[in-house]
Amino acid sequence: MENICKYLAGILVIFITWTILSFAINSQLILPDPLTVLKTIIEEFQKNEVLNALFFTLSKIAVVLTVTVFIGVLIGFFIGLNDTVYDILRPGMLVIQAIPIVTWLALVMFIWGIGWLGPVIVSILSLLPHTVLSTAVGIRTTDKRLIEMAKVYRVPSSKVVRDVYLGSIVPQLLSALQVVIGNVWKVVVVAEYMCGDKGIGVLIAWARQSVAVEKVYAYTAVIILMGLAVENILNHFVKKVLKNWELV
């Protein structure tokens, strides 16, 4: 309960600061006041077109998170088990991670054009290397003495994987999840803005073209709120899973 009160207090501080800045700037084209944005949110999200756009954005985010987390952890796990494979593949992962999003956008537009697939591919390419490398580093930093002890006592492989390897990558994995969840919303919406045919990013592009600044802020506010909600829900779920795991 105390954490919820602190969270709400933080939101109130943002709301007050936003209101003060809006009145200080005194330009709805630069920073509309919160009430105007809130009114726009209520009006816009009564439209089927906007709800459909939100659904398409969420579907992309779901696919990106699934591939990035599950496939990334799986690849990182096997890369981390073998030093030679890790040394060979690590430079390539670092190169992929360093490539700017705008470059991926250009390549994707050349190959697939405008559509649903482009933003998904761009987002996966932008976020997957971090999950892979974080998992691989966690596997490589596993205490070798624990592994040798497990071999001596003939501990089943499944138990070694679960209790030794997975236990050692939990910190890196949680850190990777936070980074991915914090960035997936931004990456997907930016990709939609540039090469999407449907989604919140496309609506932001249309709002920019029509100089509807309040709509830009409204769509952005909704994405931020949903991102925070998903992050909090996932953090609660992860803590619950870890607690149950420790009890097993």
Disulfide bonds with the S-S distance in Angstrom:
none
